[in-house]
Each structure stands twice: as structure tokens, then as C-alpha cells.
Amino acid sequence: MTVLCLVELDGNSLADSSLRVLAFARELARSAGPGSSGTGSPGPGLAAVVFGPAAAVPAGELGECGVADAYAIDSPRLAGYAPVAWARALAGLAADLSATAVVAAGSDRGAELMAHLAAITAAPMAANCVSAGWDADGGCRLVRHRWAGSLLEDATLDAPVALLTVAVDAVAARPAEAPVATSVHVVEPAAADGDLRVRAAESVARSTGISLATARVVVGGGRGVGGPEGFAALEELAGLLGAAVGVSRVVTSQGWRPHTQQVGQTGTRITPELYLACGISGAIQHMAGCLGAKHIVAINTDPSAPIISRAGYAVIGDLNEVIPALIAEIRKRNGQS
């Protein structure tokens, strides 16, 4: 039995969300019992797929996660991001491996590819799972988030191949108990012209900023920042903390900041060590995106704002006074003028 994991990269390394997916998939494969690798050896049958050249596959990291075989899907026609063609290639690989499950992160790209994969294979897909295992009848028992993570659903997925996405903030990343040597295999699928009608050309220029999805510290700004100019202080604070800047939905709706910085149910779900929320009321859609933060510090003039009840610490005050004072103190501690 093989569990095939779609993994995404952050630079030259596995994205944090993919490390979590591999931990989830390892438990799913282990639930099938000894010999589930299909080789007669004990331990999980875990494989990974990366879209890109073999040289880009982080074999060392994958081996630490218990992945024995990694597949690099590399074709000039699949350069950039073509979701239907990528999903078609993923379907072909899953069929060739007789995979019993295909698992991906519940990221924008992971969710889109798995939805296309479900449509191509006419198989059901379960999204935002937090745990899964095989039962005696061959069904896939799972627990998943519903209603933006406000409740958990117990369900059984009855399908020849289980298609699952993993809730990005619900599973801890951890290495395998017994690392393995990873073999990298190159797959060069053909791509039909019709599958390439929707295609995103990715710029070769990489941003020097910190990824919001993987940042360990996030400085967030909401309506209370007052306008586009109000984010200058938040940018300065983020630079001192080595943090990413995030925003609430109202900020992007007003056109103050790009949608790529939105934190929330319809934006990015973050899992930082620290989330410093400045002038954010804490609507349920926003909280759905930041509840994975280990520590939330809220700065707000309204002591009854919903985010205050969810925060570990709260500063009731004007962020235009609090943020400059915080910046000055950090600079002082760092020996900066």
C-alpha cells in the first residue's frame, strides 16, 4: 500500500506545510500495518511527488521524513503552473503506483490540484483533515475541520483511492523514527493542449521577503491602522523582528495592501510562534486564519474587540503610540539609535 504525498518547496527546502503533510501521511500509511510498504518490510509505504527537476528534490529532508521514493515530474510543457495538466500527471503517477491515498497540504495550490484530481478520477475528496487511518473494511476513517475549524467531523471515506488535504495548522511536523535513503525517479508525462489552457507563468525573480505562510513571526494590521501610510511603522517593526506583514480582509478590500498578505479564511492561514495583531477587531473569518498561532498579542483601543478574548496578551491603547514605543525599545535593546 502506497500513500503518495504532493510536496511543495520553500526555496530549496520542503515547505513547512509539506513537512506536516508527511507526518500525517506517515501515520495513515502505518495504520495499514506491517508490510504496508509493498516490499514486505515493516513500516509505512510513503512516496512523494515534486513538480520540477530531480535536482530540486530535497532527498535528504524527504529521507528524514521516511520517504523511500520521490518522483520528480519534469516536462518542459509543465513549466510554470498548469493546474489541470499537473493534476492529470498526478493522476497518472498515482495509477502507476497503485496508490491507496494521495495527500496534499490544504494550501491554495494543494487544494486546487486535489480538486482537479478528484474531478479527473471521479473520486471523492476530503478536505482539511487532521487525522486519518484505515479501518478493517478498507475504508479511510478521518477527522477533519468543518466550518472554518470551529468543529471537527468524524467520517469514513469509501473510495478506491483516498484523496485528502491536510489542515495546514492542525498537524505537527516531525521526522520519522527511522530515516531512510530516498531514491529520486524522474517522470516525464505528456500534456494535452487542452489541459494547458489555464496556465500561470511564474517569474524567475524571487521575492526577498519572508513567506507569510511559513513566517515564525507575523505583524498584522487591520482597519485601525488608518490607511496605506499607517503600514510604514508595521513594516519597520516587522523588519526588526524578522517578521512577515499580514492584514485583515478589510485592508485588502480597501486596496491598502495586496491580497497576498491577507490572513483569514479566504486568505492565508498562518502558524507563527507570535502573531502581533494591530488594529484588528478579530472577525471570525480572520480568526480562522490565525488560530494556529502559538501566541497572539493584540493591540487595540477597544477592550471588547473579539480578538482580545482570543489573545494571550492584549495592549489596550492607540497603536500609533504603542508601535513607535515598541520600535524604540527594540532598537535600544539592539544598540541602535
C-alpha positions as CSV (number, residue, x, y, z in Angstrom):
1,M,0.0,0.0,0.0
2,T,1.4,3.4,-1.0
3,V,0.5,6.8,0.3
4,L,1.6,9.4,-2.3
5,C,2.3,12.9,-0.9
6,L,2.3,16.0,-3.0
7,V,5.0,18.2,-1.5
8,E,5.7,21.8,-2.1
9,L,9.0,23.6,-1.8
10,D,10.0,26.8,0.0
11,G,13.3,27.7,-1.8
12,N,15.5,24.7,-1.7
13,S,13.7,23.0,1.2
14,L,10.4,21.4,2.0
15,A,7.7,23.9,2.9
16,D,6.5,23.7,6.5
17,S,3.1,22.7,5.3
18,S,4.6,19.7,3.4
19,L,6.5,18.6,6.5
20,R,3.2,18.4,8.3
21,V,1.6,16.5,5.4
22,L,4.4,13.9,5.5
23,A,3.8,13.4,9.3
24,F,0.1,13.0,8.6
25,A,0.7,10.6,5.7
26,R,3.2,8.5,7.7
27,E,0.5,7.8,10.3
28,L,-2.0,7.0,7.6
29,A,0.4,4.5,6.0
30,R,1.3,3.0,9.3
31,S,-2.3,2.3,10.1
32,A,-2.3,-0.3,7.3
33,G,0.0,-2.4,9.4
34,P,3.4,-4.1,8.9
35,G,4.4,-4.7,5.3
36,S,2.4,-1.7,4.1
37,S,5.3,-0.5,2.0
38,G,4.6,-3.2,-0.5
39,T,8.1,-4.6,-0.2
40,G,7.5,-7.0,2.7
41,S,9.4,-4.7,5.1
42,P,7.9,-3.2,8.1
43,G,6.9,0.5,8.2
44,P,4.9,2.8,6.1
45,G,4.8,2.8,2.3
46,L,5.4,6.5,1.7
47,A,6.2,8.2,-1.6
48,A,6.5,11.9,-2.5
49,V,6.0,13.8,-5.7
50,V,7.6,17.1,-6.6
51,F,6.8,19.2,-9.7
52,G,10.2,20.2,-11.0
53,P,13.6,18.8,-12.0
54,A,15.2,16.0,-10.0
55,A,18.0,18.4,-8.8
56,A,15.3,20.4,-6.9
57,V,14.1,17.4,-4.9
58,P,15.4,17.7,-1.3
59,A,16.1,14.0,-1.0
60,G,17.9,14.4,2.4
61,E,14.9,16.0,4.0
62,L,12.5,13.5,2.5
63,G,14.6,10.6,3.8
64,E,14.4,12.1,7.3
65,C,10.6,12.1,6.9
66,G,10.6,8.4,6.0
67,V,10.1,8.8,2.2
68,A,11.8,5.9,0.3
69,D,10.8,7.0,-3.2
70,A,10.4,10.5,-4.6
71,Y,9.1,11.3,-8.1
72,A,10.2,14.5,-9.9
73,I,7.6,15.4,-12.6
74,D,9.7,17.2,-15.1
75,S,8.5,18.3,-18.5
76,P,9.0,21.5,-20.5
77,R,5.3,21.6,-21.2
78,L,4.6,21.6,-17.5
79,A,6.9,24.5,-16.7
80,G,5.1,27.2,-14.7
81,Y,1.9,26.2,-13.0
82,A,-0.8,24.5,-15.1
83,P,-3.3,23.0,-12.6
84,V,-5.2,20.7,-14.9
85,A,-2.1,19.3,-16.6
86,W,-0.4,18.9,-13.2
87,A,-3.4,17.1,-11.8
88,R,-3.5,14.8,-14.9
89,A,0.2,14.0,-14.3
90,L,-0.5,13.3,-10.6
91,A,-3.4,11.0,-11.6
92,G,-1.2,9.0,-13.9
93,L,1.5,8.6,-11.3
94,A,-1.0,7.6,-8.6
95,A,-2.4,4.9,-11.0
96,D,1.1,3.7,-11.9
97,L,2.0,3.3,-8.2
98,S,-1.4,1.8,-7.3
99,A,-1.5,4.4,-4.6
100,T,-4.2,3.8,-1.9
101,A,-4.2,7.5,-1.0
102,V,-3.0,10.9,-2.3
103,V,-2.4,13.5,0.3
104,A,-1.5,17.3,-0.1
105,A,-1.5,20.3,2.1
106,G,-4.6,22.4,2.3
107,S,-2.7,25.3,0.7
108,D,-4.1,27.2,-2.2
109,R,-2.1,25.1,-4.7
110,G,-2.6,21.8,-2.8
111,A,-6.4,22.3,-2.6
112,E,-6.7,23.3,-6.2
113,L,-4.7,20.4,-7.5
114,M,-6.6,17.9,-5.4
115,A,-9.9,19.3,-6.5
116,H,-8.8,18.8,-10.2
117,L,-7.5,15.3,-9.3
118,A,-10.9,14.4,-7.8
119,A,-12.7,15.7,-10.9
120,I,-10.3,13.8,-13.3
121,T,-10.6,10.5,-11.4
122,A,-14.3,10.9,-10.4
123,A,-13.3,10.2,-6.8
124,P,-14.5,12.0,-3.6
125,M,-12.0,14.2,-1.8
126,A,-12.0,15.1,1.9
127,A,-10.5,18.5,2.7
128,N,-8.9,19.9,5.9
129,C,-8.2,16.6,7.6
130,V,-6.4,16.4,10.9
131,S,-6.0,12.6,11.2
132,A,-6.8,9.5,9.1
133,G,-6.4,5.7,9.2
134,W,-7.6,2.6,7.5
135,D,-10.4,0.5,9.1
136,A,-10.8,-3.3,8.8
137,D,-13.2,-2.9,5.8
138,G,-10.7,-0.8,3.8
139,G,-12.4,2.5,4.4
140,C,-10.5,5.5,5.4
141,R,-11.5,6.8,8.8
142,L,-10.8,10.5,9.2
143,V,-11.3,13.5,11.3
144,R,-11.5,16.9,9.6
145,H,-12.2,20.6,10.2
146,R,-15.6,22.0,9.3
147,W,-16.9,25.5,9.5
148,A,-13.5,27.2,9.4
149,G,-12.2,24.9,12.1
150,S,-14.9,25.6,14.6
151,L,-15.9,21.9,14.8
152,L,-14.5,18.5,14.0
153,E,-16.2,15.9,11.8
154,D,-15.7,12.2,12.1
155,A,-16.3,10.5,8.8
156,T,-15.4,7.4,6.7
157,L,-14.3,7.9,3.1
158,D,-15.2,4.9,1.0
159,A,-13.3,5.1,-2.3
160,P,-10.6,3.1,-4.2
161,V,-8.1,5.9,-3.6
162,A,-8.4,8.3,-0.7
163,L,-7.9,11.9,-1.8
164,L,-7.1,14.1,1.2
165,T,-5.9,17.6,2.0
166,V,-4.4,18.3,5.5
167,A,-5.5,21.3,7.6
168,V,-2.3,23.4,7.5
169,D,-2.2,24.3,11.2
170,A,-3.5,21.1,12.7
171,V,-0.7,18.5,12.4
172,A,2.8,18.9,13.9
173,A,5.8,18.5,11.7
174,R,8.1,15.8,13.0
175,P,10.8,13.5,11.5
176,A,10.4,9.8,11.1
177,E,11.6,7.5,13.8
178,A,13.8,5.7,11.3
179,P,15.1,7.8,8.5
180,V,15.6,6.1,5.1
181,A,17.6,6.7,1.9
182,T,15.4,8.4,-0.7
183,S,15.6,7.3,-4.3
184,V,14.6,10.0,-6.8
185,H,12.8,9.0,-10.0
186,V,12.1,11.3,-13.0
187,V,8.7,11.2,-14.6
188,E,8.2,12.9,-18.0
189,P,4.4,12.9,-18.7
190,A,2.9,14.1,-21.9
191,A,0.5,17.1,-21.6
192,A,-2.5,17.6,-23.8
193,D,-3.0,21.0,-25.3
194,G,-6.5,21.2,-23.7
195,D,-5.0,20.8,-20.3
196,L,-2.7,23.8,-20.8
197,R,-5.4,26.3,-21.5
198,V,-5.1,27.6,-17.9
199,R,-1.5,28.3,-17.1
200,A,0.3,30.6,-14.8
201,A,3.8,31.8,-15.9
202,E,5.9,32.3,-12.8
203,S,8.5,35.0,-12.6
204,V,12.1,33.9,-12.2
205,A,12.7,36.7,-9.8
206,R,12.1,35.6,-6.2
207,S,10.9,37.9,-3.5
208,T,13.4,38.7,-0.8
209,G,10.5,39.0,1.7
210,I,9.5,36.4,4.3
211,S,6.7,34.0,3.3
212,L,3.6,34.7,5.3
213,A,2.6,31.0,5.3
214,T,5.9,29.9,6.9
215,A,6.9,33.0,9.0
216,R,7.7,32.4,12.6
217,V,6.6,36.0,13.5
218,V,3.8,37.9,11.8
219,V,2.9,41.5,12.3
220,G,-0.7,42.1,11.3
221,G,-2.6,45.3,10.6
222,G,-6.3,46.0,10.3
223,R,-8.8,48.8,9.8
224,G,-7.3,50.5,12.9
225,V,-4.0,51.2,11.0
226,G,-6.0,54.0,9.3
227,G,-4.7,53.8,5.8
228,P,-1.9,52.7,3.5
229,E,0.5,55.1,5.1
230,G,-0.1,53.6,8.5
231,F,1.7,50.4,7.5
232,A,5.1,52.1,7.4
233,A,5.5,51.6,11.1
234,L,4.4,48.0,10.9
235,E,6.9,47.3,8.1
236,E,9.6,48.8,10.3
237,L,8.6,46.7,13.2
238,A,8.5,43.6,11.1
239,G,12.0,44.3,9.8
240,L,13.3,44.5,13.3
241,L,11.6,41.2,14.3
242,G,12.4,39.3,11.1
243,A,8.6,39.0,10.6
244,A,6.2,39.0,7.7
245,V,3.4,41.5,7.4
246,G,-0.2,40.3,7.3
247,V,-3.5,42.1,7.0
248,S,-7.2,41.6,7.6
249,R,-9.7,41.4,4.8
250,V,-11.0,44.9,5.1
251,V,-7.5,46.2,4.4
252,T,-7.3,44.4,1.1
253,S,-10.9,45.3,0.3
254,Q,-9.9,49.0,0.7
255,G,-7.0,48.4,-1.6
256,W,-4.4,49.4,1.1
257,R,-2.4,46.2,0.8
258,P,-2.3,43.2,-1.7
259,H,-4.5,40.2,-1.2
260,T,-1.3,38.0,-0.9
261,Q,-0.9,39.5,2.6
262,Q,-4.4,38.7,3.8
263,V,-4.7,36.4,6.8
264,G,-8.0,34.6,7.2
265,Q,-10.5,32.0,5.9
266,T,-10.2,33.5,2.3
267,G,-6.6,34.4,2.7
268,T,-3.5,32.7,4.2
269,R,-3.7,30.5,7.3
270,I,-0.7,31.2,9.4
271,T,1.0,29.2,12.1
272,P,3.7,31.5,13.6
273,E,5.2,31.4,17.1
274,L,4.0,35.0,17.6
275,Y,1.2,37.0,15.9
276,L,1.1,40.7,16.8
277,A,-2.3,41.9,15.7
278,C,-2.5,45.7,15.4
279,G,-5.9,47.4,15.0
280,I,-7.7,44.2,14.1
281,S,-11.1,43.6,15.5
282,G,-10.9,39.8,15.1
283,A,-13.9,38.8,12.9
284,I,-14.5,35.1,12.7
285,Q,-13.1,34.9,9.1
286,H,-9.8,36.4,10.3
287,M,-9.6,34.3,13.4
288,A,-10.0,31.2,11.2
289,G,-6.7,32.1,9.6
290,C,-4.6,32.9,12.7
291,L,-5.8,30.4,15.4
292,G,-2.7,28.3,14.5
293,A,-0.5,30.9,16.1
294,K,1.1,29.8,19.4
295,H,0.9,33.3,20.9
296,I,-1.4,36.1,19.9
297,V,-0.7,39.7,21.1
298,A,-3.4,42.2,20.3
299,I,-3.0,46.0,20.2
300,N,-6.4,47.6,20.1
301,T,-8.3,50.6,21.6
302,D,-11.4,48.6,22.1
303,P,-11.2,46.2,25.1
304,S,-14.3,44.4,23.9
305,A,-13.0,43.6,20.4
306,P,-13.4,39.9,19.7
307,I,-9.7,39.3,19.2
308,I,-9.0,40.4,22.8
309,S,-10.7,37.2,24.1
310,R,-8.6,35.0,21.8
311,A,-5.3,36.8,22.6
312,G,-2.8,35.6,25.1
313,Y,-1.8,39.2,25.8
314,A,-3.6,42.4,25.0
315,V,-2.4,46.1,24.9
316,I,-5.4,48.4,25.2
317,G,-4.1,51.6,23.5
318,D,-3.5,53.6,20.4
319,L,-1.3,51.6,18.0
320,N,0.1,54.9,16.7
321,E,1.6,55.3,20.2
322,V,2.3,51.7,21.1
323,I,4.1,50.7,17.9
324,P,6.6,53.6,17.9
325,A,7.4,52.9,21.6
326,L,7.9,49.3,20.8
327,I,10.2,50.1,17.9
328,A,12.2,52.5,20.0
329,E,12.6,49.9,22.8
330,I,13.7,47.1,20.3
331,R,16.2,49.5,18.7
332,K,17.5,50.4,22.2
333,R,17.9,46.7,23.1
334,N,19.8,46.1,19.8
335,G,22.1,49.0,20.5
336,Q,20.6,51.0,17.6
337,S,19.9,54.7,17.7
